[in-house]
Amino acid sequence: MLKGVNHQMIELCTADDPYFERAFFVLRPDCADREISHMQEEARRMLHAAGGYTALDRNRRRARRIRLLWGAAGAAIGAVISFAILSL
């Protein structure tokens, strides 16, 4: 939440991001007098570097691999037990 009325901000509207519509960057008071195009480019770079929920995607892929490995291990154990029972 922003408090006060003296904050300067950069607002970036992103149409290509599946998660976010807008991003707001609050400028530091000592940087507010710099060139606006440089600050907008820096804000775009930071927004692109954030990548939007990359850790969430990575965790989902990791969980999917773990479930696949547990399923394969369970199937292999079941096959060994079935083979042992049928060969008696």
All heavy atoms as an XYZ file, in Angstrom:
697
protein
N       0.848     -1.162      0.000
C       0.000      0.000      0.000
C       0.897      1.228      0.000
O       1.875      1.298      0.723
C      -0.905      0.013      1.222
C      -1.736      1.271      1.300
S      -2.588      1.475      2.859
C      -3.770      0.169      2.775
N       0.535      2.199     -0.809
C       1.286      3.452     -0.854
C       0.689      4.440      0.120
O      -0.518      4.606      0.185
C       1.232      4.049     -2.265
C       1.996      3.300     -3.329
C       1.766      3.957     -4.672
C       3.464      3.281     -3.010
N       1.552      5.076      0.849
C       1.089      6.110      1.767
C       1.714      7.421      1.337
O       2.859      7.461      0.914
C       1.483      5.779      3.201
C       0.784      4.554      3.727
C       1.136      4.321      5.166
C       0.381      3.091      5.665
N       0.648      2.852      7.061
N       0.967      8.468      1.445
C       1.467      9.772      1.036
C       1.108     10.068     -0.403
O       0.609      9.221     -1.132
N       1.367     11.279     -0.816
C       0.999     11.682     -2.167
C       2.205     12.117     -2.986
O       2.062     12.544     -4.109
C      -0.037     12.837     -2.128
C      -1.342     12.349     -1.555
C       0.496     14.015     -1.356
N       3.399     12.015     -2.445
C       4.579     12.506     -3.131
C       5.383     11.411     -3.828
O       6.513     11.644     -4.206
C       5.484     13.259     -2.149
C       4.834     14.525     -1.660
O       4.058     15.131     -2.387
N       5.144     14.912     -0.434
N       4.810     10.256     -3.990
C       5.524      9.168     -4.652
C       5.372      9.293     -6.157
O       4.293      9.547     -6.669
C       4.988      7.809     -4.214
C       5.266      7.491     -2.785
N       6.519      7.151     -2.341
C       4.466      7.457     -1.707
C       6.468      6.910     -1.040
N       5.228      7.100     -0.629
N       6.471      9.091     -6.880
C       6.406      9.029     -8.326
C       6.529      7.575     -8.736
O       7.305      6.827     -8.164
C       7.509      9.868     -8.950
C       7.306     11.343     -8.719
C       8.308     12.163     -9.489
O       9.173     11.635    -10.153
N       8.170     13.470     -9.388
N       5.738      7.193     -9.743
C       5.666      5.791    -10.134
C       5.803      5.650    -11.633
O       5.531      6.574    -12.386
C       4.328      5.193     -9.697
C       4.104      5.217     -8.214
S       2.459      4.670     -7.739
C       2.332      3.107     -8.516
N       6.190      4.458    -12.049
C       6.163      4.058    -13.454
C       5.160      2.921    -13.549
O       5.226      1.953    -12.793
C       7.545      3.585    -13.940
C       8.527      4.746    -13.937
C       7.442      2.977    -15.322
C       9.930      4.341    -14.340
N       4.237      3.022    -14.471
C       3.236      1.982    -14.692
C       3.514      1.345    -16.037
O       3.599      2.022    -17.056
C       1.835      2.583    -14.687
C       0.762      1.580    -15.026
C      -0.605      2.223    -15.197
O      -0.699      3.456    -15.103
O      -1.555      1.473    -15.434
N       3.671      0.041    -16.056
C       3.874     -0.693    -17.296
C       2.662     -1.577    -17.540
O       2.295     -2.392    -16.690
C       5.127     -1.561    -17.227
C       6.463     -0.844    -17.169
C       7.590     -1.854    -17.088
C       6.643      0.033    -18.373
N       2.046     -1.430    -18.691
C       0.943     -2.297    -19.096
C       1.527     -3.405    -19.963
O       2.201     -3.139    -20.950
C      -0.107     -1.514    -19.874
S      -0.887     -0.238    -18.900
N       1.294     -4.641    -19.575
C       1.850     -5.776    -20.300
C       0.726     -6.589    -20.902
O      -0.105     -7.148    -20.189
C       2.686     -6.664    -19.366
O       1.858     -7.084    -18.296
C       3.877     -5.910    -18.810
N       0.682     -6.656    -22.206
C      -0.349     -7.424    -22.892
C       0.087     -8.863    -23.126
O      -0.745     -9.756    -23.267
C      -0.681     -6.772    -24.234
N       1.406     -9.108    -23.148
C       1.902    -10.448    -23.475
C       2.129    -11.338    -22.265
O       2.442    -12.499    -22.414
C       3.193    -10.333    -24.283
C       4.265     -9.550    -23.551
O       3.924     -8.818    -22.609
O       5.437     -9.671    -23.935
N       1.960    -10.840    -21.065
C       2.168    -11.635    -19.865
C       0.872    -12.345    -19.490
O      -0.166    -11.715    -19.367
C       2.619    -10.741    -18.706
C       3.209    -11.557    -17.573
O       2.520    -12.488    -17.104
O       4.329    -11.261    -17.166
N       0.902    -13.673    -19.305
C      -0.336    -14.396    -18.985
C      -0.820    -14.170    -17.555
O      -1.956    -14.472    -17.236
C       0.044    -15.856    -19.194
C       1.510    -15.893    -18.985
C       2.044    -14.566    -19.455
N       0.022    -13.624    -16.676
C      -0.344    -13.496    -15.275
C      -0.698    -12.075    -14.858
O      -1.551    -11.882    -14.011
C       0.796    -13.985    -14.376
C       1.163    -15.424    -14.623
C       2.367    -15.754    -15.233
C       0.312    -16.454    -14.254
C       2.709    -17.072    -15.469
C       0.644    -17.760    -14.481
C       1.838    -18.071    -15.084
O       2.179    -19.355    -15.318
N      -0.014    -11.098    -15.442
C      -0.157     -9.735    -14.960
C      -0.642     -8.809    -16.064
O      -0.231     -8.924    -17.207
C       1.176     -9.206    -14.418
C       1.741    -10.062    -13.335
C       2.832    -10.863    -13.565
C       1.164    -10.081    -12.080
C       3.357    -11.659    -12.567
C       1.674    -10.862    -11.077
C       2.779    -11.652    -11.317
N      -1.489     -7.897    -15.691
C      -1.972     -6.887    -16.623
C      -1.127     -5.618    -16.524
O      -0.785     -5.016    -17.532
C      -3.430     -6.552    -16.304
C      -4.038     -5.516    -17.211
C      -5.487     -5.257    -16.846
O      -6.157     -6.178    -16.346
O      -5.926     -4.123    -17.039
N      -0.789     -5.224    -15.307
C      -0.018     -4.015    -15.071
C       1.013     -4.263    -13.978
O       0.813     -5.090    -13.104
C      -0.913     -2.870    -14.607
C      -1.869     -2.411    -15.630
C      -2.700     -1.292    -15.080
N      -3.704     -0.926    -16.065
C      -4.640     -0.050    -15.849
N      -4.724      0.551    -14.676
N      -5.490      0.247    -16.786
N       2.091     -3.495    -14.065
C       3.110     -3.516    -13.021
C       3.408     -2.069    -12.636
O       3.524     -1.209    -13.508
C       4.379     -4.197    -13.518
N       3.509     -1.820    -11.349
C       3.783     -0.481    -10.844
C       5.139     -0.491    -10.154
O       5.412     -1.353     -9.316
C       2.704     -0.040     -9.842
C       1.354      0.112    -10.466
C       0.426     -0.915    -10.408
C       1.005      1.285    -11.104
C      -0.816     -0.783    -10.978
C      -0.246      1.431    -11.682
C      -1.155      0.396    -11.619
N       5.965      0.475    -10.507
C       7.266      0.638     -9.886
C       7.285      1.988     -9.188
O       7.043      3.021     -9.814
C       8.386      0.578    -10.939
C       8.536     -0.782    -11.561
C       7.835     -1.117    -12.702
C       9.372     -1.721    -10.987
C       7.964     -2.372    -13.265
C       9.504     -2.975    -11.549
C       8.801     -3.303    -12.685
N       7.570      1.973     -7.906
C       7.649      3.207     -7.125
C       9.096      3.679     -7.157
O      10.013      2.938     -6.809
C       7.187      2.979     -5.664
C       7.289      4.260     -4.867
C       5.768      2.438     -5.650
N       9.297      4.906     -7.592
C      10.642      5.452     -7.734
C      11.169      5.966     -6.402
O      10.412      6.498     -5.590
C      10.639      6.597     -8.744
C      10.182      6.240    -10.151
C      10.168      7.479    -11.017
C      11.070      5.180    -10.749
N      12.448      5.838     -6.205
C      13.086      6.419     -5.036
C      13.146      7.932     -5.224
O      13.292      8.422     -6.350
C      14.495      5.875     -4.882
C      14.507      4.412     -4.566
C      15.921      3.938     -4.424
N      15.902      2.504     -4.227
C      16.787      1.851     -3.515
N      17.776      2.495     -2.944
N      16.702      0.560     -3.382
N      13.057      8.668     -4.143
C      13.057     10.137     -4.269
C      14.320     10.700     -4.919
O      14.259     11.667     -5.662
C      12.935     10.622     -2.830
C      12.334      9.480     -2.089
C      12.799      8.247     -2.774
N      15.462     10.073     -4.692
C      16.701     10.588     -5.274
C      16.861     10.241     -6.752
O      17.720     10.789     -7.426
C      17.914     10.087     -4.492
C      17.973      8.569     -4.438
O      16.919      7.935     -4.551
O      19.081      8.033     -4.269
N      16.034      9.347     -7.285
C      16.116      8.952     -8.696
C      14.998      9.550     -9.549
O      14.936      9.295    -10.741
C      16.058      7.432     -8.809
S      17.430      6.606     -8.017
N      14.137     10.309     -8.955
C      12.978     10.820     -9.676
C      13.341     11.839    -10.743
O      12.569     12.058    -11.671
C      11.987     11.438     -8.698
N      14.519     12.432    -10.676
C      14.885     13.449    -11.655
C      15.674     12.882    -12.833
O      16.076     13.622    -13.713
C      15.691     14.559    -10.980
C      16.967     14.037    -10.331
O      17.087     12.810    -10.189
O      17.819     14.865     -9.980
N      15.871     11.600    -12.907
C      16.616     10.976    -14.011
C      15.745     10.858    -15.249
O      14.538     11.052    -15.215
C      17.136      9.613    -13.589
C      18.160      9.732    -12.498
C      18.842      8.443    -12.256
N      19.795      8.621    -11.157
C      20.387      7.639    -10.552
N      20.158      6.404    -10.928
N      21.226      7.883     -9.577
N      16.364     10.457    -16.334
C      15.668     10.349    -17.615
C      14.617      9.241    -17.550
O      14.907      8.109    -17.174
C      16.680     10.060    -18.717
C      16.110     10.101    -20.097
C      17.176      9.876    -21.153
O      18.354     10.147    -20.886
O      16.801      9.418    -22.235
N      13.394      9.571    -17.940
C      12.266      8.642    -17.805
C      12.419      7.425    -18.722
O      12.047      6.317    -18.344
C      10.920      9.360    -18.042
C       9.745      8.476    -17.654
C      10.765      9.803    -19.477
C       9.626      8.247    -16.188
N      12.988      7.598    -19.902
C      13.132      6.455    -20.812
C      14.091      5.419    -20.236
O      13.870      4.211    -20.384
C      13.603      6.921    -22.186
O      14.869      7.531    -22.083
N      15.141      5.870    -19.568
C      16.081      4.931    -18.942
C      15.393      4.160    -17.811
O      15.575      2.946    -17.681
C      17.298      5.686    -18.403
C      18.250      4.813    -17.652
N      19.001      3.845    -18.268
C      18.542      4.737    -16.335
C      19.730      3.220    -17.366
N      19.464      3.745    -16.176
N      14.588      4.854    -17.026
C      13.899      4.189    -15.916
C      12.831      3.219    -16.436
O      12.633      2.143    -15.880
C      13.292      5.229    -14.984
C      14.350      5.976    -14.194
S      13.672      7.041    -12.938
C      12.991      8.343    -13.932
N      12.140      3.571    -17.524
C      11.152      2.664    -18.098
C      11.821      1.408    -18.645
O      11.312      0.300    -18.488
C      10.365      3.368    -19.197
C       9.362      4.369    -18.683
C       8.687      5.118    -19.807
O       9.198      5.210    -20.919
N       7.514      5.658    -19.495
N      12.967      1.574    -19.281
C      13.689      0.422    -19.807
C      14.165     -0.485    -18.670
O      14.102     -1.707    -18.758
C      14.877      0.888    -20.655
C      15.566     -0.223    -21.385
C      14.636     -0.963    -22.336
O      13.782     -0.340    -22.972
O      14.773     -2.205    -22.426
N      14.625      0.111    -17.590
C      15.042     -0.672    -16.422
C      13.847     -1.410    -15.810
O      13.958     -2.570    -15.401
C      15.694      0.241    -15.389
C      16.197     -0.468    -14.159
C      17.366     -1.387    -14.420
O      18.027     -1.257    -15.464
O      17.616     -2.258    -13.571
N      12.701     -0.755    -15.762
C      11.497     -1.399    -15.236
C      11.085     -2.571    -16.123
O      10.704     -3.632    -15.629
C      10.360     -0.382    -15.142
N      11.170     -2.400    -17.435
C      10.854     -3.510    -18.357
C      11.822     -4.675    -18.165
O      11.435     -5.835    -18.200
C      10.893     -3.022    -19.799
C       9.680     -2.270    -20.213
C       9.657     -2.008    -21.722
N       8.546     -1.157    -22.048
C       8.605      0.166    -22.123
N       9.743      0.781    -21.914
N       7.532      0.874    -22.413
N      13.106     -4.344    -17.981
C      14.107     -5.395    -17.775
C      13.821     -6.166    -16.502
O      13.874     -7.394    -16.475
C      15.504     -4.771    -17.713
C      16.622     -5.816    -17.653
C      17.952     -5.179    -17.368
N      17.983     -4.561    -16.043
C      18.118     -5.232    -14.882
N      18.184     -6.544    -14.899
N      18.156     -4.598    -13.737
N      13.478     -5.459    -15.436
C      13.169     -6.122    -14.169
C      11.910     -6.979    -14.291
O      11.839     -8.086    -13.758
C      12.995     -5.089    -13.066
C      14.284     -4.447    -12.637
S      14.054     -3.195    -11.383
C      13.383     -4.156    -10.053
N      10.922     -6.484    -15.003
C       9.681     -7.226    -15.195
C       9.931     -8.487    -16.009
O       9.409     -9.554    -15.699
C       8.646     -6.335    -15.879
C       7.232     -6.853    -15.940
C       6.671     -6.999    -14.528
C       6.371     -5.903    -16.743
N      10.767     -8.369    -17.030
C      11.095     -9.534    -17.855
C      11.916    -10.544    -17.058
O      11.733    -11.755    -17.195
C      11.857     -9.094    -19.100
C      12.226    -10.215    -19.998
N      11.290    -10.927    -20.714
C      13.419    -10.769    -20.284
C      11.900    -11.869    -21.408
N      13.193    -11.793    -21.156
N      12.820    -10.047    -16.215
C      13.656    -10.943    -15.409
C      12.831    -11.685    -14.370
O      13.160    -12.810    -13.996
C      14.768    -10.149    -14.728
N      11.751    -11.048    -13.906
C      10.895    -11.714    -12.915
C      10.256    -12.946    -13.518
O      10.134    -13.973    -12.863
C       9.838    -10.746    -12.402
N       9.844    -12.886    -14.761
C       9.351    -14.046    -15.469
C       8.002    -14.551    -15.022
O       7.439    -15.426    -15.648
N       7.451    -14.092    -13.972
C       6.117    -14.474    -13.544
C       5.976    -15.929    -13.147
O       5.820    -16.793    -13.978
N       6.060    -16.223    -11.903
C       5.800    -17.546    -11.332
C       6.700    -18.642    -11.884
O       6.271    -19.769    -12.059
C       4.338    -17.935    -11.531
C       3.386    -17.084    -10.763
C       2.545    -16.193    -11.418
C       3.332    -17.130     -9.393
C       1.665    -15.393    -10.719
C       2.463    -16.330     -8.683
C       1.637    -15.474     -9.355
O       0.776    -14.697     -8.663
N       7.939    -18.338    -12.166
C       8.833    -19.380    -12.655
C       9.095    -20.424    -11.584
O       9.243    -21.605    -11.887
C      10.163    -18.784    -13.133
O      10.728    -18.025    -12.066
C       9.965    -17.922    -14.350
N       9.167    -20.009    -10.324
C       9.395    -20.979     -9.250
C       8.208    -21.911     -9.123
O       8.374    -23.107     -8.860
C       9.652    -20.254     -7.934
N       7.010    -21.391     -9.323
C       5.817    -22.227     -9.263
C       5.838    -23.272    -10.372
O       5.552    -24.447    -10.133
C       4.563    -21.365     -9.372
C       3.232    -22.085     -9.290
C       3.077    -22.775     -7.943
C       2.101    -21.104     -9.515
N       6.214    -22.878    -11.587
C       6.313    -23.830    -12.688
C       7.378    -24.879    -12.409
O       7.186    -26.064    -12.682
C       6.631    -23.108    -13.995
C       5.489    -22.242    -14.469
O       4.332    -22.518    -14.075
O       5.742    -21.291    -15.234
N       8.513    -24.432    -11.870
C       9.601    -25.363    -11.562
C       9.161    -26.361    -10.501
O       9.435    -27.566    -10.604
C      10.821    -24.566    -11.105
C      12.041    -25.404    -10.902
C      13.298    -24.590    -10.605
N      13.087    -23.503     -9.674
C      13.233    -22.212     -9.976
N      13.602    -21.859    -11.188
N      13.033    -21.272     -9.076
N       8.438    -25.903     -9.477
C       7.960    -26.803     -8.431
C       6.931    -27.787     -8.974
O       6.908    -28.946     -8.562
C       7.362    -26.007     -7.278
C       8.422    -25.277     -6.489
O       9.595    -25.625     -6.562
N       8.018    -24.263     -5.758
N       6.079    -27.334     -9.869
C       5.099    -28.249    -10.473
C       5.783    -29.320    -11.301
O       5.396    -30.485    -11.257
C       4.125    -27.467    -11.344
C       3.114    -26.707    -10.554
C       2.166    -25.986    -11.455
N       1.192    -25.239    -10.673
C       0.448    -24.279    -11.149
N       0.543    -23.930    -12.417
N      -0.406    -23.651    -10.385
N       6.809    -28.945    -12.077
C       7.532    -29.940    -12.869
C       8.250    -30.932    -11.972
O       8.252    -32.145    -12.238
C       8.540    -29.252    -13.785
C       7.894    -28.649    -15.024
C       8.938    -28.058    -15.877
N       9.426    -26.885    -15.162
C      10.030    -25.864    -15.706
N      10.283    -25.859    -16.973
N      10.418    -24.835    -14.978
N       8.838    -30.431    -10.884
C       9.530    -31.310     -9.949
C       8.550    -32.287     -9.308
O       8.829    -33.485     -9.202
C      10.231    -30.477     -8.874
C      11.060    -31.316     -7.925
C      11.747    -30.469     -6.873
N      12.623    -29.503     -7.516
C      12.848    -28.275     -7.057
N      12.270    -27.874     -5.947
N      13.663    -27.457     -7.683
N       7.384    -31.801     -8.900
C       6.373    -32.667     -8.293
C       5.871    -33.703     -9.298
O       5.635    -34.861     -8.941
C       5.219    -31.832     -7.763
N       5.729    -33.294    -10.553
C       5.280    -34.232    -11.585
C       6.318    -35.340    -11.785
O       5.960    -36.522    -11.920
C       5.062    -33.463    -12.889
C       4.267    -34.228    -13.909
C       3.977    -33.392    -15.149
N       3.322    -32.145    -14.788
C       3.627    -30.956    -15.288
N       4.596    -30.834    -16.176
N       2.982    -29.876    -14.916
N       7.605    -34.968    -11.802
C       8.661    -35.986    -11.951
C       8.684    -36.941    -10.773
O       8.853    -38.156    -10.942
C      10.020    -35.307    -12.082
C      10.365    -34.974    -13.508
C      11.760    -34.442    -13.600
N      11.600    -32.988    -13.579
C      12.435    -32.129    -13.067
N      13.530    -32.536    -12.514
N      12.202    -30.854    -13.097
N       8.501    -36.418     -9.568
C       8.509    -37.273     -8.376
C       7.337    -38.247     -8.422
O       7.497    -39.439     -8.133
C       8.487    -36.408     -7.102
C       9.840    -35.710     -6.938
C       8.166    -37.238     -5.865
C       9.881    -34.687     -5.831
N       6.146    -37.762     -8.799
C       4.989    -38.665     -8.916
C       5.219    -39.736     -9.973
O       4.858    -40.905     -9.790
C       3.739    -37.858     -9.262
C       3.142    -37.126     -8.088
C       1.740    -36.621     -8.408
N       1.684    -35.797     -9.603
C       1.731    -34.473     -9.622
N       1.848    -33.803     -8.494
N       1.670    -33.807    -10.756
N       5.849    -39.349    -11.092
C       6.139    -40.314    -12.148
C       7.124    -41.376    -11.661
O       6.935    -42.574    -11.920
C       6.697    -39.585    -13.369
C       7.020    -40.445    -14.576
C       5.745    -41.055    -15.142
C       7.717    -39.618    -15.637
N       8.154    -40.944    -10.931
C       9.125    -41.912    -10.415
C       8.499    -42.842     -9.379
O       8.774    -44.055     -9.388
C      10.323    -41.184     -9.800
C      11.268    -40.521    -10.806
C      12.327    -39.706    -10.078
C      11.911    -41.565    -11.695
N       7.669    -42.303     -8.479
C       6.986    -43.165     -7.503
C       6.042    -44.138     -8.205
O       5.931    -45.304     -7.810
C       6.225    -42.331     -6.482
C       7.098    -41.831     -5.378
C       7.534    -40.567     -5.186
C       7.651    -42.606     -4.318
N       8.328    -40.494     -4.077
C       8.415    -41.736     -3.507
C       7.581    -43.951     -3.956
C       9.100    -42.165     -2.386
C       8.265    -44.371     -2.832
C       9.016    -43.489     -2.058
N       5.370    -43.685     -9.233
C       4.479    -44.578     -9.982
C       5.252    -45.683    -10.677
O       4.837    -46.848    -10.669
N       6.393    -45.337    -11.278
C       7.218    -46.343    -11.937
C       7.788    -47.327    -10.920
O       7.831    -48.545    -11.170
C       8.345    -45.664    -12.710
N       8.218    -46.817     -9.766
C       8.742    -47.710     -8.733
C       7.647    -48.642     -8.213
O       7.878    -49.839     -8.009
C       9.328    -46.889     -7.582
N       6.443    -48.121     -8.012
C       5.329    -48.961     -7.567
C       4.976    -50.025     -8.591
O       4.692    -51.182     -8.243
N       4.995    -49.641     -9.883
C       4.710    -50.620    -10.930
C       5.782    -51.701    -10.985
O       5.477    -52.893    -11.162
C       4.601    -49.914    -12.280
N       7.042    -51.322    -10.802
C       8.122    -52.303    -10.825
C       8.023    -53.257     -9.638
O       8.188    -54.478     -9.787
C       9.474    -51.590    -10.805
N       7.719    -52.733     -8.467
C       7.559    -53.593     -7.284
C       6.365    -54.518     -7.467
O       6.427    -55.711     -7.143
C       7.429    -52.729     -6.013
C       8.760    -52.051     -5.713
C       6.965    -53.566     -4.820
C       8.685    -51.029     -4.609
N       5.281    -53.998     -8.012
C       4.114    -54.840     -8.268
C       4.409    -55.942     -9.264
O       3.947    -57.082     -9.118
N       5.199    -55.626    -10.301
C       5.573    -56.641    -11.284
C       6.445    -57.717    -10.667
O       6.275    -58.918    -10.942
C       6.306    -55.979    -12.454
N       7.375    -57.323     -9.809
C       8.248    -58.306     -9.144
C       7.428    -59.200     -8.224
O       7.601    -60.430     -8.210
C       9.382    -57.574     -8.370
C      10.121    -58.532     -7.446
C      10.338    -56.923     -9.339
N       6.526    -58.625     -7.462
C       5.693    -59.425     -6.558
C       4.784    -60.360     -7.355
O       4.625    -61.539     -7.007
C       4.885    -58.509     -5.622
C       5.831    -57.810     -4.631
C       3.800    -59.281     -4.882
C       5.159    -56.756     -3.772
N       4.190    -59.871     -8.441
C       3.332    -60.715     -9.271
C       4.126    -61.858     -9.897
O       3.643    -63.005     -9.934
C       2.694    -59.876    -10.389
O       1.866    -58.890     -9.847
N       5.318    -61.576    -10.356
C       6.154    -62.621    -10.944
C       6.522    -63.656     -9.885
O       6.520    -64.874    -10.149
C       7.413    -61.999    -11.551
C       8.329    -63.000    -12.166
C       8.003    -63.591    -13.373
C       9.513    -63.362    -11.538
C       8.850    -64.511    -13.955
C      10.358    -64.283    -12.105
C      10.046    -64.864    -13.321
N       6.819    -63.199     -8.651
C       7.187    -64.125     -7.585
C       6.003    -65.012     -7.203
O       6.165    -66.212     -6.965
C       7.684    -63.357     -6.363
N       4.814    -64.452     -7.168
C       3.627    -65.238     -6.825
C       3.281    -66.240     -7.905
O       2.948    -67.395     -7.643
C       2.435    -64.305     -6.523
C       2.680    -63.543     -5.225
C       1.112    -65.077     -6.473
C       1.640    -62.487     -4.928
N       3.383    -65.818     -9.177
C       3.020    -66.697    -10.280
C       4.060    -67.804    -10.514
O       3.736    -68.855    -11.057
C       2.847    -65.883    -11.566
C       1.616    -64.966    -11.601
C       1.619    -64.142    -12.870
C       0.358    -65.800    -11.490
N       5.287    -67.583    -10.104
C       6.313    -68.599    -10.336
C       6.337    -69.658     -9.224
O       7.116    -70.603     -9.298
C       7.685    -67.943    -10.453
O       8.034    -67.335     -9.230
N       5.519    -69.534     -8.199
C       5.491    -70.537     -7.135
C       4.853    -71.762     -7.593
O       4.212    -72.412     -7.998
C       4.771    -69.998     -5.894
C       5.541    -68.935     -5.125
C       4.679    -68.423     -3.963
C       6.829    -69.511     -4.577
